[in-house]
Amino acid sequence: MVRKFDRNKTALKRGIAIVVTTLITFHLSLFTCQAATKAEADSAYANGNYQKAIAAYTDLLKEGQSTDIYYNLGNAYYRMEETTKAILAYERALRLSPGDADIRFNLQLARTKTIDKMVPQSEFFVVTWYRSLVNQYSVDGWACASLVMLALTIILVLLYLFATPIWLRKAGFFGGLLTLLFFLLANLFAWQQKQTLTHRDGAIIIQSAVPVKSTPTANGTDLFILHEGTKVVITDDTMDGWREVRMPDGKVGWVETAQIEVI
C-alpha cells in the first residue's frame, strides 16, 4: 500500500511538472512569436516596405495596446503620406505615454499637413501648468512614483520614531510630511491619467470634408466645415448616429459618428 501510494504521488508530481512545463513553453512560444513579428515589422519599416510594416503593426495591436507599436505605426503611415491615420496612431500612442517628447514632436509635424489651423482657447496659466505636470508620466509612471514616495515616507517616519539626534528626528518628521504629500499627489495624477485612458472622448475627423451641424439631423444647418486630421472632443454621445463635438477654438456642433474615429 505504501509503495502504491508513493507511485501515485510520484505520478502526480510528474503530471504537475508536465503541465507546468507545457504552460511555460506555450507562453515562451507566444512571446517569441510576438517578438519575431515585431522584429519583422521593424525590418519591413527599415527596408521601406511600409505597407507590410503597417499590416504587421496592426496585427500586433490586436493582441494589446503598445506605445511603441502605435508610434511605429504612425511613422509608417506618415511615410505613406496617410496623414490622418498617422495622427490617429500618434494620438493613441500619446494617450499611453503622455510625456513622450518624440511622440509629441511627430504628432505636431503631422498636424502641420492638415488643413484646419485652429487657435486653441486661452486658459489660465495655472491650468496649463497643472495639465503639463500631470502629463509628464503615464498612469504606470505615476503609480511607480507613488510607491517610491510611500517607501520614503515609511523610512522617514521610522527615522523620526527611532533616531536619537534631534536634527535627524526633525528631518524625519518634516521629510515624511513632504513625501506623504508627494505620495498623495502622485496617486491623484495616476487617477487622472487612468480617467483619461478610460473615458475616451478625443476623436479625429477621418473624412476629407465634414459639415458640422447645428442639430443632430442631416437637414440641420451647416455651421462650418472640418477637414480630415482635425482633433475634436466628444461632448455628447447620446444621439444614435451623431456626436456633439467641441473644437480646439471652443466651437461646438454635431457630426455623424461615421465621420470621426475615437482615439
C-alpha positions in Angstrom: 0.0 0.0 0.0 2.8 2.4 0.8 4.6 1.7 -2.4 1.4 2.2 -4.4 0.8 5.5 -2.6 4.4 6.6 -3.4 4.0 5.6 -7.0 0.7 7.6 -7.2 2.4 10.6 -5.6 5.3 10.4 -8.0 3.0 10.2 -10.9 1.1 13.2 -9.6 4.3 15.2 -9.4 5.3 14.2 -12.9 1.9 15.2 -14.2 2.1 18.6 -12.5 5.7 19.1 -13.9 4.4 18.2 -17.4 1.6 20.7 -17.1 3.8 23.5 -15.8 6.4 22.8 -18.5 3.8 22.9 -21.2 2.4 26.2 -19.9 5.8 27.8 -19.7 6.7 26.5 -23.2 3.4 27.8 -24.5 3.9 31.3 -23.1 7.5 31.4 -24.2 6.4 30.5 -27.7 3.8 33.2 -27.7 6.4 35.8 -26.6 8.9 34.6 -29.1 6.3 34.7 -31.9 5.3 38.2 -30.9 9.0 39.3 -30.7 9.6 37.8 -34.1 6.6 39.6 -35.6 7.7 42.9 -34.0 11.2 42.3 -35.5 9.7 41.5 -38.9 7.6 44.7 -38.8 10.5 46.8 -37.8 12.6 45.2 -40.5 9.9 45.9 -43.1 9.8 49.5 -42.0 13.6 49.9 -42.1 13.6 48.5 -45.6 10.9 50.9 -46.8 8.2 48.3 -47.1 5.7 50.4 -45.2 2.6 48.6 -46.3 3.9 45.3 -44.9 5.0 47.1 -41.7 1.5 48.7 -41.3 -0.1 45.3 -41.6 2.3 43.7 -39.1 1.9 46.5 -36.6 -1.9 46.4 -36.9 -1.9 42.7 -36.2 0.3 43.2 -33.2 -2.1 45.8 -31.8 -4.9 43.2 -31.9 -3.0 41.4 -29.1 -2.9 44.5 -26.9 -2.1 48.2 -26.9 1.5 49.3 -27.0 3.1 52.8 -27.1 6.0 51.7 -29.3 3.8 49.9 -31.8 1.3 52.8 -32.1 4.3 55.1 -32.6 5.9 52.9 -35.2 2.5 52.5 -36.9 2.2 56.3 -37.0 5.7 56.6 -38.6 4.8 54.1 -41.3 1.5 55.9 -42.1 3.4 59.2 -42.2 5.9 57.7 -44.7 3.0 56.6 -46.8 1.6 60.2 -46.6 -1.5 59.0 -44.9 -1.5 61.9 -42.5 -4.9 61.3 -40.9 -4.1 57.7 -39.9 -0.6 58.8 -38.7 -2.2 61.4 -36.5 -4.6 58.9 -35.1 -1.8 56.4 -34.3 0.3 59.1 -32.7 -2.6 60.3 -30.6 -3.2 56.8 -29.3 0.5 56.4 -28.5 0.3 59.7 -26.6 -2.6 58.5 -24.6 -0.5 55.7 -23.3 2.7 57.8 -22.8 1.7 61.4 -22.5 5.2 62.6 -21.5 7.0 61.1 -24.6 8.7 64.0 -26.4 9.3 62.1 -29.6 5.6 61.2 -30.0 4.6 64.9 -29.4 7.1 66.1 -32.0 6.0 63.7 -34.7 2.3 64.5 -33.9 2.9 68.2 -34.3 4.8 67.5 -37.5 1.9 65.5 -38.9 -0.6 68.2 -37.8 1.2 70.8 -40.0 0.0 68.9 -43.0 -3.7 69.2 -42.0 -6.0 72.0 -43.5 -7.6 73.3 -40.3 -5.4 75.5 -38.3 -7.3 76.5 -35.1 -6.1 78.7 -32.3 -6.8 76.9 -29.0 -8.9 78.7 -26.4 -6.8 80.6 -23.9 -6.8 79.2 -20.4 -5.5 80.3 -17.0 -1.7 79.5 -16.9 -2.1 77.5 -13.7 -4.4 75.1 -15.5 -1.9 74.7 -18.4 0.9 74.2 -15.9 -1.1 71.6 -14.0 -2.1 69.7 -17.1 1.5 69.6 -18.3 2.6 68.3 -14.9 0.1 65.5 -14.9 1.1 64.6 -18.5 4.8 64.2 -17.5 4.1 60.5 -16.9 1.7 57.7 -17.7 -0.6 56.1 -15.1 2.1 53.4 -14.6 4.7 56.0 -14.1 2.8 57.9 -11.5 1.9 54.7 -9.8 5.6 53.8 -9.5 6.3 57.3 -8.2 3.7 56.9 -5.6 5.2 53.6 -4.4 8.6 55.2 -4.1 7.1 58.1 -2.1 5.4 55.7 0.2 8.6 53.8 0.8 10.4 57.1 1.6 7.6 58.2 3.9 7.9 54.9 5.9 11.7 55.3 6.1 11.4 58.9 7.3 8.7 58.0 9.9 10.9 55.3 11.3 13.8 57.8 11.4 11.6 60.2 13.3 10.5 57.5 15.8 13.8 55.9 16.5 16.6 58.3 15.7 18.4 59.9 18.7 19.7 63.2 17.4 17.1 65.9 17.3 18.1 67.1 13.8 17.5 63.6 12.5 14.1 63.4 14.1 13.2 66.8 12.6 14.4 65.7 9.2 12.3 62.5 9.5 9.2 64.4 10.6 9.2 67.2 8.0 10.6 65.0 5.3 7.9 62.4 6.0 5.2 65.1 5.6 6.7 66.2 2.3 7.0 62.7 0.9 3.5 61.9 2.1 2.2 65.0 0.2 4.1 63.8 -2.9 2.6 60.3 -2.4 -0.9 61.7 -2.4 -0.3 63.9 -5.4 1.2 61.0 -7.4 -1.9 59.0 -6.6 -4.1 61.9 -7.8 -2.2 62.2 -11.0 -2.3 58.4 -11.6 -6.1 58.5 -11.1 -6.4 61.4 -13.6 -4.4 59.6 -16.2 -6.5 56.5 -15.6 -9.6 58.5 -16.2 -8.1 59.7 -19.5 -7.5 56.1 -20.6 -11.0 55.0 -19.5 -13.0 57.9 -20.8 -12.0 58.2 -24.5 -13.6 61.5 -25.6 -11.0 62.6 -28.1 -11.6 61.9 -31.8 -10.1 62.6 -35.2 -12.0 63.7 -38.3 -11.5 60.9 -40.9 -13.3 62.2 -43.9 -11.9 64.9 -46.3 -14.6 67.5 -45.5 -17.2 67.2 -42.8 -20.1 69.7 -42.3 -20.6 70.4 -38.6 -24.4 70.7 -38.0 -26.4 72.8 -35.5 -28.6 69.9 -34.7 -28.1 66.1 -34.9 -30.0 65.7 -38.2 -29.0 65.6 -41.8 -31.1 68.7 -42.6 -29.6 70.7 -39.8 -27.9 74.0 -40.5 -24.2 73.7 -41.6 -22.2 75.8 -39.1 -18.8 75.3 -40.6 -16.6 72.6 -42.3 -13.9 70.5 -40.7 -11.3 68.6 -42.7 -9.6 65.2 -42.0 -6.9 65.1 -39.4 -8.5 67.6 -37.1 -8.9 66.6 -33.5 -12.2 67.2 -31.7 -13.5 66.4 -28.2 -16.8 64.5 -28.0 -19.1 66.3 -25.6 -22.3 64.3 -26.2 -22.6 60.7 -27.4 -26.3 60.0 -26.5 -27.7 60.5 -30.0 -27.7 57.5 -32.3 -25.5 58.1 -35.3 -24.4 61.5 -34.2 -21.8 63.0 -31.8 -21.7 66.5 -30.4 -18.1 67.7 -30.7 -16.1 70.7 -29.5 -13.2 72.2 -31.5 -9.9 73.5 -30.0 -11.2 77.0 -30.5 -14.3 76.3 -28.5 -16.9 76.0 -31.3 -19.5 73.2 -30.8 -21.6 71.3 -33.3 -22.8 67.9 -34.4 -21.2 65.4 -36.8 -22.1 61.9 -37.9 -20.5 59.1 -36.0 -19.0 57.6 -39.1 -17.1 60.8 -39.9 -14.9 60.6 -36.8 -12.8 57.9 -35.2 -12.3 57.8 -31.4 -8.7 58.0 -30.3 
